């Protein structure tokens, strides 16, 4: 079995010191990154309805098709998800 080199601890300490320096440098650089302030909920404007795109009705049939796994996983899928699926279908049909 090979023995551990004598300079192992000094190499380890040097690598640890380099890693700490890189960590400190990254933390300093992260402080200078510009982030936009988060807009408060009250100041967010409601989107204009005329800017929304209407879906092409040719895809409705595929979107409204009941998946085959519904019967298999009917006990796993929560009722809230089923309600959301029904709401989504009504939105698509309009």
N, C-alpha and C positions, 0 to 999 in steps of 0.2 A: 504494500500500500504506500502510495507516495505521501511524503510529509508536506505539511503546509509551509509555503515559503516564508522566510523570515520577514521579508518586507511586505507581507500581506496587510498588516495593520496600517502601515504608513500609506500604502496604496488606497486602502479603504478610506482612511481619513481624508486623503486628497480628493477622492471622488465625492465623498460626502460634502466637503467644503465647496467643490465646484457645483454640485447640485443645489446647495443652499444659495450660492451666489446667483445661479440661474433663476431660482425661485424668487429671490428678492428682486432681481431685474424684471421678471415677468410681472410681479405685483406692482412695481413702480410704473411700468408701461401701461398696465391695466387702469391705473388711476388717471392717465392722461387721455384715455379713449373718450370720444365725444358720444354721448347718448342723448337722444331727444327726450325731453320730459314727457311723462305719461299724462295725456289729457284726461281731465276729470270727466266722469260719466255725465255730469250735467251739461258740459260744454260740447258734447258730441252731437252733431246734427243728425236728424233722421234722414236717411237717404231718399232721394226723390224717386217716386214710383215710375216716372217715365224713363228712367235710366236702366230699368231692369229689362233683361232680355226674355222674351216669351219662348217657351220650349217648342221645338218642332213637334207637331202631333204624331209624326210617323214613329217616334220612339215610345209612345205611350203604351202600346201593347206589350212591349218587352218589360217596361217598368211596372206595369200592373199585374203581370203574370205572377201567380202564387208559386213560390219556389217549392221544389220537391222535398226539400229538407224540413219544411214546416211541419209535416206530419211526424217526422222522425224526432225532431227536437222540440215538439210542442210543450213538453214539460220543463224544458230548460229555458226557453225564451220567456222573459218576464212579461207580465201583462202590460207594463208601461211601454215596452218596446213594440208590442202589438198595436197599442193605441197610436204610437208615433207613426207606425207603418200605415195605419188607416188614415191618419191626418195627412200624411205625405201623398197618399193616393188621391184624396180629395183635392189637394192643391194641384196635382198634376192634371186632374180632369178638368179643372177650371181654366 
